[in-house]
Structure formats: structure tokens, C-alpha cells
């Protein structure tokens, strides 16, 4: 009797980033929802960056020795900024998500905006300024406050899941906001805070006859002033409206912007872009997520469900794309 070889999928989760806990949950979702034709292998990466399989420490090459494809369920530094992708490229193992260069580009909010400047006719950007840790040390808080828009939002330049973010309304908000952002990144981006409706839109490659298929936009209505880490992963008070109730023109703008961002940054397999919709000024791009979360609170799973695209089918599709590029 012959047994068909199951495709062995290493699910990378954990990792040395502030999004460690989220990544553990994303990886757990992938492990639980892979179709039966796959053999999932749980590859845990500690906060110190040590790889483990079955509780045993392994070097990356050892951990992936008999693996057919890697599902990258990491987020933030190391997992989403191109570092782990460089390891996988070096080992020649197919993996889900964007390649190393595009990952690094998507993780850096300033480089992302710069790379998309030629799309200004399609995409609006909030006014913004970047400060390095050294520049913040050299300048007085008064000086920085004078040259940034008001109100503004302070973000770490290289972090996801809205960690280390603060809205600045008065001068006294600025110093603690800079200190918090610098805990997560060596540079800070300060941009105009645009009041409006928060919305996100995922895209998937080579699906339903389209090169880049946009999912339904999702409106996010957090109980707090904005969609921070707590609203994303802890609170059950955040309301998600999927499909978002925008007029057709606004919905089209959001979906086309998400598609253009994904394609122009050279992302692959899937991504999710975040926007603010101002009642008078229109749709503003905030940032792109090259490896969006896959937890029970996460938005790609919600959009997939609403569009008749359940998680197991999504994972199967993404893994097929990764293997096809081998």
C-alpha cells in the first residue's frame, strides 16, 4: 500500500519582537487550520531568537531540513523586516509572504511612503517628519513641537500592531510619546493626525482570476481614540464592520489603493493596508502590513469569511503560491 507524501509545512511563530504574543496566536491559528493534505511542524522561535522544534533547540538549517515550505507567522522586527526572509532565501526554502527586500521596505513607514510618492494621484499621505534617536537628543522638545503638524501622531518607524503609538494634542504629550516610540525603534515618524473612519483592506495574489485580488474593506470602530495594540488584541469592545459601509466610490478608492500599494512595493502572496477616511478630504494611506495577524481578532480572516474565503482555503492558496515559486 502506498501513502501519498503530505507537504511538510514549518509554521514559524514567536520571535524577538514586541509582537511575540500576537505571533504565537497567529501561528496557532495556522497550525489548527491547515487542510489535511499538509503536515504542520511547529517551529517556535524564542524571544532571544533561538529556534526550537519539539522543544529542542535547533539551528535554522537543522529545523528546516526536511521541510517543503515555510509559513511565516511572525510579526514585527526579525519576522517582518526582512531578517528571517534573508535566512530562508539563503537556505533556499520556499516561504509565504514577501521577499526580504520588499519586507524591509514595507516595515519602514518612511521608506514605504517614499517608494509610493509617484502614486500621489491615487493615494493621499498625511504630512510627516522622521527623527532619529540622535536628532531627538540634539533638539529640544520645543523645537520638535514647532516643526510638526498639530494634532499629530507619534509612531516607531519600524514596528507593527500599533505598539508605541501616541496621539499628541498638547506640548506636554510630546516628550513621553517620543520616549515610548523609541522603546520600539531607533527612529520615530511624526505625522499629521487625521480624524476620520479607520479602515483596512487586504489583498491576495492570483485569486478569482485577478493578479491582485482585493478583499472587502473592513471599518474598525475602536472604543478608545484609535486602533491601538489593546484594541487590536486585548479588548472585545472594538467593532468591525465587514464589508465596510462606504459609498461605492470610496470603497473602490480603498481597494484600488491597496492593490497599487501591494504591487508597487513588490509584495507577494498577501498584504493588508490601513487607511483613514476623512469626511471631506477623502482616503489617506497610513501603513502596509506585509504579514498581517492571523489571530481570532485579526482582519484578513474576517474579510475572508465575509467573502466566502475561509481560513483553511486561504492558507492552502498562500502555501500553493509559495511552493509554485520554488
C-alpha positions in Angstrom: 0.0 0.0 0.0 1.4 3.4 -0.9 0.9 6.5 1.1 0.9 10.0 -0.5 3.5 12.2 0.9 2.0 15.1 2.8 3.5 18.5 2.2 5.5 19.4 5.3 4.8 22.9 6.4 7.0 24.6 9.1 5.0 27.3 10.8 7.4 29.9 12.2 6.0 31.7 15.3 7.2 33.7 18.3 10.4 35.7 17.6 12.3 38.5 19.3 9.8 41.3 18.7 7.3 43.3 20.7 4.6 41.3 18.7 5.8 37.9 20.2 2.5 37.1 21.8 0.5 38.0 18.7 2.8 35.8 16.6 2.3 32.8 18.9 -1.5 33.2 18.4 -1.2 33.7 14.6 1.0 30.6 14.4 -1.5 28.6 16.5 -4.3 29.7 14.1 -2.3 28.4 11.1 -1.4 25.1 12.8 -5.1 24.5 13.6 -6.5 25.4 10.2 -4.2 23.8 7.7 -6.0 21.4 5.4 -5.5 17.7 6.0 -3.1 17.4 3.0 -0.4 19.3 4.9 1.7 18.1 7.8 2.2 21.1 10.1 5.5 21.4 12.0 5.5 23.9 14.9 8.8 25.9 14.8 8.9 28.1 17.9 11.4 31.0 17.9 12.1 32.3 21.4 12.3 36.0 22.4 16.1 35.5 22.2 15.8 34.4 18.6 16.6 30.7 19.3 14.7 28.2 17.0 13.1 25.1 18.6 11.3 22.1 17.1 9.5 19.8 19.6 11.1 21.8 22.4 14.7 21.1 21.2 17.0 23.9 20.2 18.0 23.8 16.5 19.8 26.0 14.0 17.5 27.2 11.2 19.1 24.9 8.6 18.5 21.9 11.0 15.0 22.9 11.9 14.0 23.1 8.2 16.0 20.1 7.0 13.0 18.0 5.7 10.6 20.9 5.2 8.8 21.5 1.9 7.6 25.1 2.6 7.6 27.6 5.5 4.5 29.5 6.6 5.9 32.7 8.2 3.5 33.6 11.1 6.0 36.1 12.6 5.3 39.8 13.0 7.4 42.9 13.7 11.2 43.0 14.0 13.1 39.9 12.7 9.9 38.3 11.3 8.5 41.1 9.1 11.5 43.3 8.4 13.4 41.0 6.0 15.7 39.3 8.5 14.1 35.9 8.7 13.3 36.2 5.0 17.0 36.5 4.3 17.7 33.3 6.3 15.0 31.4 4.3 16.3 32.8 1.0 19.9 31.7 1.9 18.6 28.2 2.8 16.6 28.1 -0.5 13.4 27.1 1.3 10.1 28.3 -0.2 8.2 30.6 2.2 4.9 32.5 2.4 4.8 36.3 2.3 7.1 38.9 0.7 10.8 38.5 0.0 13.5 40.1 2.2 13.9 43.5 0.4 10.1 44.1 0.0 9.6 43.1 3.7 12.2 45.6 4.9 10.7 48.3 2.7 7.1 47.6 4.0 8.3 47.6 7.6 9.8 51.1 7.4 7.0 53.6 7.3 9.1 56.4 5.8 10.7 54.3 3.1 7.2 52.9 2.2 5.8 56.4 1.7 8.9 57.4 -0.3 8.5 54.4 -2.5 4.9 55.3 -3.2 5.3 59.0 -3.9 4.8 58.5 -7.6 1.3 57.2 -6.8 0.3 60.6 -5.3 -2.5 60.9 -7.9 -4.0 57.7 -6.5 -3.0 57.8 -2.8 -3.1 60.6 -0.2 -0.4 60.8 2.5 -0.5 62.7 5.8 2.2 65.3 6.3 5.0 63.6 8.2 8.6 64.0 9.5 11.1 61.4 10.7 13.5 61.9 13.6 16.3 59.6 14.6 17.2 58.9 18.2 20.3 61.2 17.9 18.2 64.0 16.4 15.8 63.8 19.2 18.6 64.0 21.7 20.1 67.1 19.9 16.9 69.0 19.5 14.8 70.5 22.3 11.2 69.2 22.7 10.0 72.8 21.9 12.0 72.7 18.6 10.4 69.4 17.6 6.9 70.6 18.6 7.3 73.7 16.5 8.1 71.8 13.3 5.5 69.0 13.5 1.8 69.3 12.4 -0.9 69.6 15.1 -2.6 67.4 16.3 -0.1 64.7 15.4 0.5 61.0 16.0 3.9 59.7 17.1 4.9 56.2 15.9 8.0 54.0 16.0 9.4 53.9 12.4 9.9 50.1 12.4 7.1 48.4 14.4 3.7 47.0 13.8 0.5 46.2 15.7 0.3 49.9 16.7 2.8 49.4 19.5 4.4 52.6 21.0 1.9 54.9 19.3 0.6 58.2 20.9 -1.7 61.0 19.7 -0.2 64.4 20.5 -2.6 67.2 21.3 -0.5 69.4 23.6 3.2 70.2 24.0 3.2 68.1 27.3 2.2 65.0 25.4 5.3 65.0 23.2 8.2 64.1 25.5 6.6 60.9 26.9 5.3 59.9 23.4 8.9 60.2 21.9 10.3 58.1 24.8 7.6 55.4 24.3 8.2 55.2 20.5 12.0 55.0 21.0 11.4 51.8 23.1 10.4 50.1 19.9 12.5 51.7 17.2 15.7 53.8 16.7 13.7 56.3 14.7 10.3 57.9 15.1 7.8 59.2 12.5 5.5 62.0 13.5 2.6 62.6 11.1 -0.5 64.8 11.0 -3.3 63.1 12.9 -6.3 62.9 10.6 -9.6 62.5 12.2 -11.9 60.0 10.4 -13.1 56.5 10.0 -10.4 53.8 10.2 -10.5 51.1 7.5 -8.2 48.3 6.4 -8.2 46.3 3.2 -6.4 43.0 2.4 -5.3 41.8 -1.0 -4.4 38.3 -2.2 -2.3 37.3 -5.2 -3.6 35.2 -8.1 -7.1 34.7 -6.8 -10.5 34.6 -8.5 -8.9 35.4 -11.9 -7.2 38.6 -10.7 -3.4 39.1 -10.3 -4.0 41.1 -7.1 -7.5 40.4 -5.6 -8.8 43.0 -3.1 -10.8 41.6 -0.2 -13.7 43.5 1.4 -12.6 46.7 3.2 -13.3 46.5 7.0 -14.2 49.5 9.1 -12.7 49.5 12.5 -14.5 51.3 15.3 -12.4 51.1 18.5 -13.8 52.2 21.8 -10.6 54.2 22.6 -9.5 57.2 20.4 -7.7 55.0 17.9 -7.0 51.3 17.0 -4.0 50.6 19.3 -2.5 47.3 20.4 -5.0 46.9 23.2 -8.0 47.5 20.8 -6.4 45.0 18.3 -5.6 42.1 20.5 -7.0 42.5 24.1 -10.3 44.4 24.1 -13.5 42.8 22.8 -15.1 46.3 22.6 -13.7 47.1 19.1 -16.5 46.9 16.5 -15.6 45.6 13.0 -17.9 46.3 10.1 -17.3 44.0 7.1 -17.9 44.8 4.4 -17.4 48.4 5.5 -20.4 50.7 4.8 -18.8 53.2 2.4 -20.2 54.6 -0.8 -19.0 52.7 -3.9 -16.5 55.4 -4.9 -14.8 55.3 -1.5 -14.8 51.5 -1.4 -13.3 51.4 -4.9 -10.6 54.0 -3.9 -9.6 51.9 -0.9 -9.4 48.6 -2.8 -7.5 50.1 -5.7 -5.1 51.8 -3.4 -4.5 48.5 -1.5 -3.8 46.8 -4.8 -1.5 49.5 -6.1 0.5 49.6 -2.8 0.9 45.8 -2.8 2.1 45.8 -6.5 4.3 48.9 -6.4 6.2 47.8 -3.2 6.8 44.4 -4.8 4.9 42.5 -2.1 3.7 38.9 -2.7 1.1 36.4 -1.7 -0.9 38.8 0.6 -0.8 42.1 2.4 -3.1 44.5 4.2 -3.1 48.3 4.0 -4.6 50.7 6.6 -6.3 53.9 5.9 -8.2 56.8 7.4 -11.2 58.2 5.6 -11.7 61.9 6.4 -15.3 63.1 5.8 -14.2 65.9 3.5 -10.6 65.3 2.5 -11.0 61.6 1.4 -8.9 58.5 1.9 -5.4 58.7 3.4 -2.9 55.8 3.5 -1.4 55.0 6.9 0.8 51.9 6.5 1.1 48.5 5.0 1.3 45.1 6.8 3.3 42.6 4.9 2.4 39.8 7.3 -0.9 40.7 8.9 -2.1 38.9 12.0 -4.0 35.6 11.9 -5.5 35.7 15.4 -9.2 35.4 16.3 -9.2 39.3 16.3 -7.4 39.6 13.0 -8.7 41.3 9.9 -7.7 39.1 6.9 -9.6 36.2 8.4 -12.7 38.4 9.0 -12.5 39.7 5.4 -12.0 36.2 4.0 -15.0 34.8 5.9 -17.2 37.7 4.6 -16.1 37.0 1.1 -16.6 33.2 1.2 -12.9 32.6 1.6 -12.4 30.5 4.9 -9.1 30.3 6.6 -8.2 26.8 5.5 -8.7 27.8 1.9 -6.7 31.0 2.4 -3.8 29.1 3.9 -3.9 26.4 1.2 -3.9 29.2 -1.5 -1.0 31.1 0.0 1.1 27.9 0.5 0.4 26.9 -3.1 1.7 30.3 -4.2 4.9 29.8 -2.2 5.5 26.3 -3.4 4.8 27.3 -7.0 7.7 29.8 -6.8 10.2 27.1 -5.7 
